[in-house]
Each structure stands twice: as structure tokens, then as C-alpha cells.
Amino acid sequence: MPSSPRGGTTVVAVIWTVAGALHLWIALDAAGTAVVLGFALAAVAFVGAAALIVEPRPELLVAAAVAGVIGVGAFAIPLILPLLGVGDPVADPVSPWGVGGFLVDGLTVRLAAFTLRRATASRPSRPAGRSPGTPPR
């Protein structure tokens, strides 16, 4: 696959790094499985953002979007499940760090999808009606 546009991938890498830093910060104060998930999302964000800077590939944009969706779920599910009667309520549902992390992860997903769509739209399309490599009649 050809590389993606440099400007959009740089913005995605910066936002993804900020999301990773927020996950790391929140994981340092968390307990249980939230620590593992926070450290894992932070590690994926830092490594993925560095790889995106080195060589902007569409696969890395997909990874950023998937990691962002997991991050959004990590913030939203603990708030939603107690409303349904599953588990204990979250101590501080409107924590500024949680709300900020939710927004930055959502922004990561949106920017990665936008950049990926822009990258695929800018690629030249194949001629219609023939398979590549088929000689003309």
C-alpha cells in the first residue's frame, strides 16, 4: 500500500500521543484491570505514533482508529454498566481526566478515519471494465 498524506498523519500521531499520555496518567492512579488496559493503550499509542511519524501507512491509521475506539470504550463502559445494574458505580463519573481522555480518544478515531478516507480518495483509480494486466482488444 502506498503511504498516506504526511500532514494528516502527523496530526493523528500528535493526538494519539496525547491520548497515550492521558491513558498513562490515568493508569497511574487506577487499580485492577484499568491499570493493565491503561498501560497497554499508552504503549500502543506511543509506539504507533512513532511508527506513524517514521512512515505514514494506512494500516497505522486503522490501528489508531481501533485503539481510539477501545479507549473510548474504556472510559464509557464503566459509566454505562452501573446504570444498567452491572457493577459498582464509578467514584467520580465526571473526572476531568476521564472526560478529556474520552474526547481525545474520540478525536483520534475521527481524525484517523478522515485522514484514511482522504488518502484513499487521492489515489488514482483503475480503469473501469478491465482487470489490471489484461491487454486491450
MODELLER restraints for C-alpha pairs under 7 A, 6 or more apart:
rsr = mdl.restraints
at = mdl.atoms
rsr.add(forms.Gaussian(group=physical.xy_distance, feature=features.Distance(at['CA:3:A'], at['CA:56:A']), mean=5.49, stdev=0.5))
rsr.add(forms.Gaussian(group=physical.xy_distance, feature=features.Distance(at['CA:3:A'], at['CA:57:A']), mean=4.78, stdev=0.5))
rsr.add(forms.Gaussian(group=physical.xy_distance, feature=features.Distance(at['CA:3:A'], at['CA:58:A']), mean=6.66, stdev=0.5))
rsr.add(forms.Gaussian(group=physical.xy_distance, feature=features.Distance(at['CA:4:A'], at['CA:56:A']), mean=5.39, stdev=0.5))
rsr.add(forms.Gaussian(group=physical.xy_distance, feature=features.Distance(at['CA:4:A'], at['CA:57:A']), mean=5.51, stdev=0.5))
rsr.add(forms.Gaussian(group=physical.xy_distance, feature=features.Distance(at['CA:4:A'], at['CA:58:A']), mean=5.98, stdev=0.5))
rsr.add(forms.Gaussian(group=physical.xy_distance, feature=features.Distance(at['CA:4:A'], at['CA:119:A']), mean=5.44, stdev=0.5))
rsr.add(forms.Gaussian(group=physical.xy_distance, feature=features.Distance(at['CA:5:A'], at['CA:119:A']), mean=6.24, stdev=0.5))
rsr.add(forms.Gaussian(group=physical.xy_distance, feature=features.Distance(at['CA:6:A'], at['CA:56:A']), mean=6.60, stdev=0.5))
rsr.add(forms.Gaussian(group=physical.xy_distance, feature=features.Distance(at['CA:8:A'], at['CA:115:A']), mean=5.58, stdev=0.5))
rsr.add(forms.Gaussian(group=physical.xy_distance, feature=features.Distance(at['CA:9:A'], at['CA:52:A']), mean=6.58, stdev=0.5))
rsr.add(forms.Gaussian(group=physical.xy_distance, feature=features.Distance(at['CA:9:A'], at['CA:56:A']), mean=6.17, stdev=0.5))
rsr.add(forms.Gaussian(group=physical.xy_distance, feature=features.Distance(at['CA:9:A'], at['CA:115:A']), mean=6.86, stdev=0.5))
rsr.add(forms.Gaussian(group=physical.xy_distance, feature=features.Distance(at['CA:10:A'], at['CA:53:A']), mean=6.21, stdev=0.5))
rsr.add(forms.Gaussian(group=physical.xy_distance, feature=features.Distance(at['CA:12:A'], at['CA:108:A']), mean=6.32, stdev=0.5))
rsr.add(forms.Gaussian(group=physical.xy_distance, feature=features.Distance(at['CA:12:A'], at['CA:111:A']), mean=6.12, stdev=0.5))
rsr.add(forms.Gaussian(group=physical.xy_distance, feature=features.Distance(at['CA:12:A'], at['CA:112:A']), mean=6.02, stdev=0.5))
rsr.add(forms.Gaussian(group=physical.xy_distance, feature=features.Distance(at['CA:13:A'], at['CA:49:A']), mean=4.44, stdev=0.5))
rsr.add(forms.Gaussian(group=physical.xy_distance, feature=features.Distance(at['CA:13:A'], at['CA:52:A']), mean=6.21, stdev=0.5))
rsr.add(forms.Gaussian(group=physical.xy_distance, feature=features.Distance(at['CA:13:A'], at['CA:53:A']), mean=6.68, stdev=0.5))
rsr.add(forms.Gaussian(group=physical.xy_distance, feature=features.Distance(at['CA:15:A'], at['CA:104:A']), mean=6.98, stdev=0.5))
rsr.add(forms.Gaussian(group=physical.xy_distance, feature=features.Distance(at['CA:15:A'], at['CA:108:A']), mean=6.02, stdev=0.5))
rsr.add(forms.Gaussian(group=physical.xy_distance, feature=features.Distance(at['CA:16:A'], at['CA:45:A']), mean=5.68, stdev=0.5))
rsr.add(forms.Gaussian(group=physical.xy_distance, feature=features.Distance(at['CA:16:A'], at['CA:49:A']), mean=6.26, stdev=0.5))
rsr.add(forms.Gaussian(group=physical.xy_distance, feature=features.Distance(at['CA:16:A'], at['CA:108:A']), mean=5.93, stdev=0.5))
rsr.add(forms.Gaussian(group=physical.xy_distance, feature=features.Distance(at['CA:17:A'], at['CA:45:A']), mean=5.79, stdev=0.5))
rsr.add(forms.Gaussian(group=physical.xy_distance, feature=features.Distance(at['CA:17:A'], at['CA:46:A']), mean=5.68, stdev=0.5))
rsr.add(forms.Gaussian(group=physical.xy_distance, feature=features.Distance(at['CA:17:A'], at['CA:49:A']), mean=6.17, stdev=0.5))
rsr.add(forms.Gaussian(group=physical.xy_distance, feature=features.Distance(at['CA:19:A'], at['CA:101:A']), mean=6.29, stdev=0.5))
rsr.add(forms.Gaussian(group=physical.xy_distance, feature=features.Distance(at['CA:19:A'], at['CA:104:A']), mean=5.74, stdev=0.5))
rsr.add(forms.Gaussian(group=physical.xy_distance, feature=features.Distance(at['CA:19:A'], at['CA:105:A']), mean=5.95, stdev=0.5))
rsr.add(forms.Gaussian(group=physical.xy_distance, feature=features.Distance(at['CA:20:A'], at['CA:41:A']), mean=6.36, stdev=0.5))
rsr.add(forms.Gaussian(group=physical.xy_distance, feature=features.Distance(at['CA:20:A'], at['CA:42:A']), mean=3.97, stdev=0.5))
rsr.add(forms.Gaussian(group=physical.xy_distance, feature=features.Distance(at['CA:20:A'], at['CA:45:A']), mean=5.01, stdev=0.5))
rsr.add(forms.Gaussian(group=physical.xy_distance, feature=features.Distance(at['CA:20:A'], at['CA:46:A']), mean=6.26, stdev=0.5))
rsr.add(forms.Gaussian(group=physical.xy_distance, feature=features.Distance(at['CA:21:A'], at['CA:42:A']), mean=6.36, stdev=0.5))
rsr.add(forms.Gaussian(group=physical.xy_distance, feature=features.Distance(at['CA:22:A'], at['CA:101:A']), mean=5.93, stdev=0.5))
rsr.add(forms.Gaussian(group=physical.xy_distance, feature=features.Distance(at['CA:23:A'], at['CA:38:A']), mean=4.97, stdev=0.5))
rsr.add(forms.Gaussian(group=physical.xy_distance, feature=features.Distance(at['CA:23:A'], at['CA:39:A']), mean=6.88, stdev=0.5))
rsr.add(forms.Gaussian(group=physical.xy_distance, feature=features.Distance(at['CA:23:A'], at['CA:41:A']), mean=6.60, stdev=0.5))
rsr.add(forms.Gaussian(group=physical.xy_distance, feature=features.Distance(at['CA:23:A'], at['CA:42:A']), mean=5.55, stdev=0.5))
rsr.add(forms.Gaussian(group=physical.xy_distance, feature=features.Distance(at['CA:24:A'], at['CA:38:A']), mean=5.84, stdev=0.5))
rsr.add(forms.Gaussian(group=physical.xy_distance, feature=features.Distance(at['CA:24:A'], at['CA:39:A']), mean=5.73, stdev=0.5))
rsr.add(forms.Gaussian(group=physical.xy_distance, feature=features.Distance(at['CA:24:A'], at['CA:42:A']), mean=5.49, stdev=0.5))
rsr.add(forms.Gaussian(group=physical.xy_distance, feature=features.Distance(at['CA:27:A'], at['CA:34:A']), mean=6.48, stdev=0.5))
rsr.add(forms.Gaussian(group=physical.xy_distance, feature=features.Distance(at['CA:27:A'], at['CA:35:A']), mean=4.62, stdev=0.5))
rsr.add(forms.Gaussian(group=physical.xy_distance, feature=features.Distance(at['CA:27:A'], at['CA:38:A']), mean=4.88, stdev=0.5))
rsr.add(forms.Gaussian(group=physical.xy_distance, feature=features.Distance(at['CA:27:A'], at['CA:39:A']), mean=6.29, stdev=0.5))
rsr.add(forms.Gaussian(group=physical.xy_distance, feature=features.Distance(at['CA:28:A'], at['CA:35:A']), mean=6.97, stdev=0.5))
rsr.add(forms.Gaussian(group=physical.xy_distance, feature=features.Distance(at['CA:41:A'], at['CA:67:A']), mean=6.89, stdev=0.5))
rsr.add(forms.Gaussian(group=physical.xy_distance, feature=features.Distance(at['CA:48:A'], at['CA:60:A']), mean=6.68, stdev=0.5))
rsr.add(forms.Gaussian(group=physical.xy_distance, feature=features.Distance(at['CA:52:A'], at['CA:60:A']), mean=6.28, stdev=0.5))
rsr.add(forms.Gaussian(group=physical.xy_distance, feature=features.Distance(at['CA:58:A'], at['CA:116:A']), mean=6.27, stdev=0.5))
rsr.add(forms.Gaussian(group=physical.xy_distance, feature=features.Distance(at['CA:61:A'], at['CA:112:A']), mean=5.27, stdev=0.5))
rsr.add(forms.Gaussian(group=physical.xy_distance, feature=features.Distance(at['CA:61:A'], at['CA:116:A']), mean=6.44, stdev=0.5))
rsr.add(forms.Gaussian(group=physical.xy_distance, feature=features.Distance(at['CA:62:A'], at['CA:112:A']), mean=6.99, stdev=0.5))
rsr.add(forms.Gaussian(group=physical.xy_distance, feature=features.Distance(at['CA:64:A'], at['CA:108:A']), mean=6.85, stdev=0.5))
rsr.add(forms.Gaussian(group=physical.xy_distance, feature=features.Distance(at['CA:64:A'], at['CA:109:A']), mean=6.76, stdev=0.5))
rsr.add(forms.Gaussian(group=physical.xy_distance, feature=features.Distance(at['CA:64:A'], at['CA:112:A']), mean=6.41, stdev=0.5))
rsr.add(forms.Gaussian(group=physical.xy_distance, feature=features.Distance(at['CA:65:A'], at['CA:108:A']), mean=6.45, stdev=0.5))
rsr.add(forms.Gaussian(group=physical.xy_distance, feature=features.Distance(at['CA:65:A'], at['CA:109:A']), mean=4.27, stdev=0.5))
rsr.add(forms.Gaussian(group=physical.xy_distance, feature=features.Distance(at['CA:65:A'], at['CA:112:A']), mean=5.66, stdev=0.5))
rsr.add(forms.Gaussian(group=physical.xy_distance, feature=features.Distance(at['CA:65:A'], at['CA:113:A']), mean=6.70, stdev=0.5))
rsr.add(forms.Gaussian(group=physical.xy_distance, feature=features.Distance(at['CA:68:A'], at['CA:105:A']), mean=4.70, stdev=0.5))
rsr.add(forms.Gaussian(group=physical.xy_distance, feature=features.Distance(at['CA:68:A'], at['CA:106:A']), mean=6.32, stdev=0.5))
rsr.add(forms.Gaussian(group=physical.xy_distance, feature=features.Distance(at['CA:68:A'], at['CA:108:A']), mean=5.84, stdev=0.5))
rsr.add(forms.Gaussian(group=physical.xy_distance, feature=features.Distance(at['CA:68:A'], at['CA:109:A']), mean=5.24, stdev=0.5))
rsr.add(forms.Gaussian(group=physical.xy_distance, feature=features.Distance(at['CA:69:A'], at['CA:109:A']), mean=6.54, stdev=0.5))
rsr.add(forms.Gaussian(group=physical.xy_distance, feature=features.Distance(at['CA:71:A'], at['CA:105:A']), mean=5.91, stdev=0.5))
rsr.add(forms.Gaussian(group=physical.xy_distance, feature=features.Distance(at['CA:72:A'], at['CA:102:A']), mean=5.30, stdev=0.5))
rsr.add(forms.Gaussian(group=physical.xy_distance, feature=features.Distance(at['CA:72:A'], at['CA:105:A']), mean=5.75, stdev=0.5))
rsr.add(forms.Gaussian(group=physical.xy_distance, feature=features.Distance(at['CA:72:A'], at['CA:106:A']), mean=6.32, stdev=0.5))
rsr.add(forms.Gaussian(group=physical.xy_distance, feature=features.Distance(at['CA:75:A'], at['CA:98:A']), mean=6.43, stdev=0.5))
rsr.add(forms.Gaussian(group=physical.xy_distance, feature=features.Distance(at['CA:75:A'], at['CA:102:A']), mean=5.97, stdev=0.5))
rsr.add(forms.Gaussian(group=physical.xy_distance, feature=features.Distance(at['CA:78:A'], at['CA:90:A']), mean=6.66, stdev=0.5))
rsr.add(forms.Gaussian(group=physical.xy_distance, feature=features.Distance(at['CA:79:A'], at['CA:90:A']), mean=6.50, stdev=0.5))
rsr.add(forms.Gaussian(group=physical.xy_distance, feature=features.Distance(at['CA:79:A'], at['CA:93:A']), mean=6.58, stdev=0.5))
rsr.add(forms.Gaussian(group=physical.xy_distance, feature=features.Distance(at['CA:81:A'], at['CA:87:A']), mean=6.59, stdev=0.5))
rsr.add(forms.Gaussian(group=physical.xy_distance, feature=features.Distance(at['CA:82:A'], at['CA:88:A']), mean=5.82, stdev=0.5))
rsr.add(forms.Gaussian(group=physical.xy_distance, feature=features.Distance(at['CA:82:A'], at['CA:89:A']), mean=5.23, stdev=0.5))
